[in-house]
Amino acid sequence: MTTLQQILPGAVVAPRDTGLRRARRVLRPARTVPGALLALVLAGGLGATAAEVVSALLGAPLGWVPVNEVVELAGRTTWPETATAALVAAGAGTLMLLLAIVPGRSGLVPVETSDPLIVIGITRSGLRRTLRAAAQQVAGVDKARVRLRRRTIEVTVTTGAESTGQMLRQVGTAVGDRLAGVGTLGTGEVVVRLRRRAG
């Protein structure tokens, strides 16, 4: 029992680390490939430059990086001539920082588990397939398409001309039951749309 609950017995303290938040944090895609490539390029370039500078100071330049030419070019160039290059470099650096800070979109949808130490996810395509199969099991549904939006799951069913609103409720129930059976977290509400078959 927390201190706040001891002081105010009727108070409800919301858990800071809910299952959905924890699962999203764990399933967040790592940017390892772009980060590793960038780190290798920067390490190689800066290492070669450092080796060239140190060897030049010792009197035996390696010749890997044209340091003298770069120094002469810097002495001849004024700020207005390098403003565009500097802005491009600053923009590229800002973009790399944003890529490192902002998480990518996860390809997995978190699934509820009884053990708080276990995090499981189902692929978005797998969830779409299982929900589409549930919708197509409803009598009268010819074809179904599922889209996973940020806050909703959109199910579009194609039916014959004799379909009714009752069928939409049955599709919504079937998809909702399948979602509950899978135990996905944070998938939002189910929206069912009807498309009548032509002819």
C-alpha positions, 0 to 999 in steps of 0.5 A: 500500500502506498503512502497516499493510499494510507493517508487517503483510503478512498484515493485511487492511485493510477499505476505509472507503469501500465502494461500498455505503456511498458509493452510499447516501450519494450516493443519500440523498434530500435534504430540499430542499423542506421545508428550503426552505419552512421557510427561506422562512417563517423568513426572511420572519417574522424579516426582517419582525420585524427591519424592524419593530424597526429602524423602531420604533427610528428612530421610524417603525414600519412596522406589519407586526408588532404589537411593542407588543402582543406586549411588553404580552402578554409583560409580563402573562403568567406562565411557567405560562401559556406552558409549553404553548406553549413545550413545543410550540415546543421539540418542533417545533424538535427535530422539525425538527432530527431531520428535517434530521439523519436521512436519509430512505429512498432510493427507489433501490437502488444498483447496482454499477459498475466505476468508483468515481466513478460511482454508479447506482441503480434505482428500488425499483418497477423492481427489484420489476418485474424480479424479479417478471418473472424469477419468473413465467418459471419454469414453473408460476408463475401469479403472483408478488409481490415485497417489498423488505425491509430485509435480505431480498427476499421473493418470494411465488409463486402456483402450482397444487396440483401444485407442489413444493419444486423450483419454489421453488428454481428461483424462488430461482435465477431471482431470484438470477440476475436480481439478479446481472445487475442488480448491485444492492448490499446487497439481502440474501438472497432468501426465496421463499414458496409460495401454492397457488391455491385450487380 
